[in-house]
Amino acid sequence: MGHFITGLIAANTVLADLSRRHALPAPVPLTQGLSLLPLRDDDLDRWLPGPLHGFPEGFTYLSSQLIDYLLTASLSGPIAYIETDYSGGAGAQGAAVFRAGHLAMQPVSAATGPINQALALLGVRITEPAYDAFETLGLNRHRHTEEWLTESR
């Protein structure tokens, strides 16, 4: 079973403003005061000037244009970018954290770990019975970006 999610995690106020400004889906509330803004490739193509380029190694959607935008947007509050791409247990996840106009965590892609590292930088604390920060926020509820969109309406 695959796992393919792309999105932003931040305080709902930060993501709601971004969503309104760019006609993106509404953020989905998580726990600990954070929300997820699910992003499809169509959303990114419509929002960012193309052609998109400068993708860090291991990333499918984190372009130079998106990095530049998130650096500026992070002046309103810290933002984590996440993406997963797993199929049949093989694949990778990637994350980056933007805070106060700087990269608080450079883009990192690996089989496991980057998303939990990014969530820790956002201040997520693991609460039982969750296994990790990913599960604590409820990010395990859906396996595909489109499934998250059903909660953003």
Short mmCIF file of the C-alpha atoms (twelve columns), coordinates in Angstrom:
data_MODEL
# 
_entry.id   MODEL 
# 
loop_
_atom_site.group_PDB 
_atom_site.id 
_atom_site.type_symbol 
_atom_site.label_atom_id 
_atom_site.label_alt_id 
_atom_site.label_comp_id 
_atom_site.label_asym_id 
_atom_site.label_seq_id 
_atom_site.Cartn_x 
_atom_site.Cartn_y 
_atom_site.Cartn_z 
_atom_site.pdbx_PDB_model_num 
ATOM 1   C CA . MET A 1   0.000   0.000  0.000   1 
ATOM 2   C CA . GLY A 2   1.429   3.394  -0.995  1 
ATOM 3   C CA . HIS A 3   1.818   6.619  0.924   1 
ATOM 4   C CA . PHE A 4   1.934   9.832  -1.117  1 
ATOM 5   C CA . ILE A 5   1.382   13.090 0.778   1 
ATOM 6   C CA . THR A 6   2.588   16.590 -0.002  1 
ATOM 7   C CA . GLY A 7   1.775   19.558 2.191   1 
ATOM 8   C CA . LEU A 8   2.616   22.266 4.668   1 
ATOM 9   C CA . ILE A 9   2.303   22.069 8.450   1 
ATOM 10  C CA . ALA A 10  2.026   25.207 10.560  1 
ATOM 11  C CA . ALA A 11  -0.339  27.082 12.839  1 
ATOM 12  C CA . ASN A 12  -3.793  27.273 11.279  1 
ATOM 13  C CA . THR A 13  -3.654  31.094 11.074  1 
ATOM 14  C CA . VAL A 14  -0.481  30.939 8.946   1 
ATOM 15  C CA . LEU A 15  -1.922  28.321 6.587   1 
ATOM 16  C CA . ALA A 16  -5.412  29.856 6.394   1 
ATOM 17  C CA . ASP A 17  -3.916  33.150 5.203   1 
ATOM 18  C CA . LEU A 18  -1.777  31.387 2.597   1 
ATOM 19  C CA . SER A 19  -4.764  29.302 1.483   1 
ATOM 20  C CA . ARG A 20  -7.006  32.351 1.005   1 
ATOM 21  C CA . ARG A 21  -4.341  34.348 -0.794  1 
ATOM 22  C CA . HIS A 22  -3.695  31.628 -3.388  1 
ATOM 23  C CA . ALA A 23  -7.110  29.913 -3.666  1 
ATOM 24  C CA . LEU A 24  -5.719  26.705 -2.173  1 
ATOM 25  C CA . PRO A 25  -7.620  24.056 -0.189  1 
ATOM 26  C CA . ALA A 26  -8.492  24.916 3.399   1 
ATOM 27  C CA . PRO A 27  -6.036  23.705 6.066   1 
ATOM 28  C CA . VAL A 28  -7.001  20.541 7.954   1 
ATOM 29  C CA . PRO A 29  -6.753  20.819 11.770  1 
ATOM 30  C CA . LEU A 30  -4.340  18.399 13.389  1 
ATOM 31  C CA . THR A 31  -3.392  18.374 17.076  1 
ATOM 32  C CA . GLN A 32  -1.158  20.654 19.175  1 
ATOM 33  C CA . GLY A 33  -2.436  23.794 17.444  1 
ATOM 34  C CA . LEU A 34  -1.150  22.796 14.017  1 
ATOM 35  C CA . SER A 35  -2.838  22.182 10.677  1 
ATOM 36  C CA . LEU A 36  -1.959  20.529 7.378   1 
ATOM 37  C CA . LEU A 37  -2.395  22.301 4.060   1 
ATOM 38  C CA . PRO A 38  -2.527  19.446 1.522   1 
ATOM 39  C CA . LEU A 39  -0.937  20.371 -1.810  1 
ATOM 40  C CA . ARG A 40  -1.462  18.691 -5.174  1 
ATOM 41  C CA . ASP A 41  0.839   19.286 -8.111  1 
ATOM 42  C CA . ASP A 42  -2.002  21.235 -9.807  1 
ATOM 43  C CA . ASP A 43  -2.148  23.580 -6.786  1 
ATOM 44  C CA . LEU A 44  1.579   24.232 -6.979  1 
ATOM 45  C CA . ASP A 45  1.526   24.751 -10.764 1 
ATOM 46  C CA . ARG A 46  -1.297  27.296 -10.460 1 
ATOM 47  C CA . TRP A 47  0.259   29.094 -7.489  1 
ATOM 48  C CA . LEU A 48  3.957   29.310 -8.397  1 
ATOM 49  C CA . PRO A 49  5.500   30.874 -11.501 1 
ATOM 50  C CA . GLY A 50  6.768   28.201 -13.856 1 
ATOM 51  C CA . PRO A 51  8.629   26.467 -15.084 1 
ATOM 52  C CA . LEU A 52  9.499   25.088 -11.663 1 
ATOM 53  C CA . HIS A 53  13.145  24.168 -11.148 1 
ATOM 54  C CA . GLY A 54  15.859  23.679 -8.546  1 
ATOM 55  C CA . PHE A 55  14.451  20.631 -6.754  1 
ATOM 56  C CA . PRO A 56  16.674  19.396 -3.899  1 
ATOM 57  C CA . GLU A 57  17.759  15.769 -4.276  1 
ATOM 58  C CA . GLY A 58  15.010  13.351 -3.287  1 
ATOM 59  C CA . PHE A 59  12.165  15.879 -3.632  1 
ATOM 60  C CA . THR A 60  9.391   15.836 -6.211  1 
ATOM 61  C CA . TYR A 61  7.582   19.110 -5.479  1 
ATOM 62  C CA . LEU A 62  9.909   21.315 -3.382  1 
ATOM 63  C CA . SER A 63  11.115  23.694 -6.083  1 
ATOM 64  C CA . SER A 64  13.355  26.735 -5.698  1 
ATOM 65  C CA . GLN A 65  10.276  28.909 -6.223  1 
ATOM 66  C CA . LEU A 66  8.417   27.197 -3.368  1 
ATOM 67  C CA . ILE A 67  11.469  27.486 -1.092  1 
ATOM 68  C CA . ASP A 68  11.683  31.228 -1.806  1 
ATOM 69  C CA . TYR A 69  7.981   31.678 -1.139  1 
ATOM 70  C CA . LEU A 70  8.081   29.714 2.134   1 
ATOM 71  C CA . LEU A 71  11.076  31.701 3.375   1 
ATOM 72  C CA . THR A 72  8.969   34.861 3.103   1 
ATOM 73  C CA . ALA A 73  5.775   33.217 4.406   1 
ATOM 74  C CA . SER A 74  7.660   31.988 7.482   1 
ATOM 75  C CA . LEU A 75  7.872   35.560 8.722   1 
ATOM 76  C CA . SER A 76  4.272   34.943 9.909   1 
ATOM 77  C CA . GLY A 77  5.221   31.746 11.748  1 
ATOM 78  C CA . PRO A 78  7.245   28.553 11.318  1 
ATOM 79  C CA . ILE A 79  6.249   26.276 8.446   1 
ATOM 80  C CA . ALA A 80  7.253   22.684 7.693   1 
ATOM 81  C CA . TYR A 81  7.115   21.349 4.156   1 
ATOM 82  C CA . ILE A 82  6.603   17.572 3.958   1 
ATOM 83  C CA . GLU A 83  6.297   14.987 1.234   1 
ATOM 84  C CA . THR A 84  6.150   11.195 1.256   1 
ATOM 85  C CA . ASP A 85  6.563   8.741  -1.603  1 
ATOM 86  C CA . TYR A 86  6.308   5.101  -0.544  1 
ATOM 87  C CA . SER A 87  5.094   2.076  -2.448  1 
ATOM 88  C CA . GLY A 88  5.257   -1.477 -1.166  1 
ATOM 89  C CA . GLY A 89  7.328   -0.384 1.818   1 
ATOM 90  C CA . ALA A 90  10.073  1.192  -0.307  1 
ATOM 91  C CA . GLY A 91  10.484  4.910  -0.849  1 
ATOM 92  C CA . ALA A 92  11.361  8.076  0.970   1 
ATOM 93  C CA . GLN A 93  10.061  11.074 2.841   1 
ATOM 94  C CA . GLY A 94  11.329  14.601 2.805   1 
ATOM 95  C CA . ALA A 95  10.956  17.693 4.935   1 
ATOM 96  C CA . ALA A 96  12.242  21.220 5.420   1 
ATOM 97  C CA . VAL A 97  11.442  23.842 8.067   1 
ATOM 98  C CA . PHE A 98  11.188  27.575 7.444   1 
ATOM 99  C CA . ARG A 99  11.319  30.004 10.376  1 
ATOM 100 C CA . ALA A 100 11.598  33.807 10.452  1 
ATOM 101 C CA . GLY A 101 12.749  34.019 6.832   1 
ATOM 102 C CA . HIS A 102 15.431  31.339 7.187   1 
ATOM 103 C CA . LEU A 103 15.766  27.614 6.711   1 
ATOM 104 C CA . ALA A 104 15.661  26.159 10.229  1 
ATOM 105 C CA . MET A 105 16.064  22.702 8.642   1 
ATOM 106 C CA . GLN A 106 17.584  22.261 5.213   1 
ATOM 107 C CA . PRO A 107 15.616  19.985 2.864   1 
ATOM 108 C CA . VAL A 108 16.340  16.389 3.882   1 
ATOM 109 C CA . SER A 109 15.118  13.245 2.130   1 
ATOM 110 C CA . ALA A 110 15.578  9.741  3.583   1 
ATOM 111 C CA . ALA A 111 13.748  6.452  4.052   1 
ATOM 112 C CA . THR A 112 12.678  7.532  7.558   1 
ATOM 113 C CA . GLY A 113 13.136  10.415 9.949   1 
ATOM 114 C CA . PRO A 114 12.982  13.809 8.205   1 
ATOM 115 C CA . ILE A 115 9.297   14.486 8.915   1 
ATOM 116 C CA . ASN A 116 9.612   13.687 12.620  1 
ATOM 117 C CA . GLN A 117 12.739  15.858 12.756  1 
ATOM 118 C CA . ALA A 118 10.791  18.737 11.168  1 
ATOM 119 C CA . LEU A 119 7.853   18.261 13.536  1 
ATOM 120 C CA . ALA A 120 10.209  18.377 16.536  1 
ATOM 121 C CA . LEU A 121 11.458  21.757 15.274  1 
ATOM 122 C CA . LEU A 122 7.835   22.936 15.200  1 
ATOM 123 C CA . GLY A 123 7.592   21.964 18.866  1 
ATOM 124 C CA . VAL A 124 5.498   18.805 18.476  1 
ATOM 125 C CA . ARG A 125 5.705   16.646 21.591  1 
ATOM 126 C CA . ILE A 126 4.937   12.946 21.319  1 
ATOM 127 C CA . THR A 127 1.895   11.976 23.355  1 
ATOM 128 C CA . GLU A 128 0.992   8.400  24.176  1 
ATOM 129 C CA . PRO A 129 -0.257  6.133  22.780  1 
ATOM 130 C CA . ALA A 130 1.330   7.604  19.625  1 
ATOM 131 C CA . TYR A 131 4.586   6.072  18.454  1 
ATOM 132 C CA . ASP A 132 6.096   9.309  17.094  1 
ATOM 133 C CA . ALA A 133 5.330   12.951 16.256  1 
ATOM 134 C CA . PHE A 134 3.814   11.971 12.883  1 
ATOM 135 C CA . GLU A 135 1.242   9.799  14.637  1 
ATOM 136 C CA . THR A 136 0.768   12.306 17.478  1 
ATOM 137 C CA . LEU A 137 -0.469  14.894 14.967  1 
ATOM 138 C CA . GLY A 138 -2.712  12.336 13.285  1 
ATOM 139 C CA . LEU A 139 -0.816  12.419 10.001  1 
ATOM 140 C CA . ASN A 140 -1.370  8.664  9.754   1 
ATOM 141 C CA . ARG A 141 -5.135  9.216  9.164   1 
ATOM 142 C CA . HIS A 142 -4.725  9.304  5.373   1 
ATOM 143 C CA . ARG A 143 -2.203  7.868  2.928   1 
ATOM 144 C CA . HIS A 144 -2.781  10.219 -0.042  1 
ATOM 145 C CA . THR A 145 -3.034  13.979 -0.480  1 
ATOM 146 C CA . GLU A 146 -6.459  13.645 -2.121  1 
ATOM 147 C CA . GLU A 147 -7.796  11.900 1.005   1 
ATOM 148 C CA . TRP A 148 -6.698  14.892 3.120   1 
ATOM 149 C CA . LEU A 149 -8.600  17.163 0.740   1 
ATOM 150 C CA . THR A 150 -11.881 15.515 1.807   1 
ATOM 151 C CA . GLU A 151 -11.267 17.014 5.282   1 
ATOM 152 C CA . SER A 152 -10.337 20.483 3.989   1 
ATOM 153 C CA . ARG A 153 -13.824 21.427 2.831   1 
# 
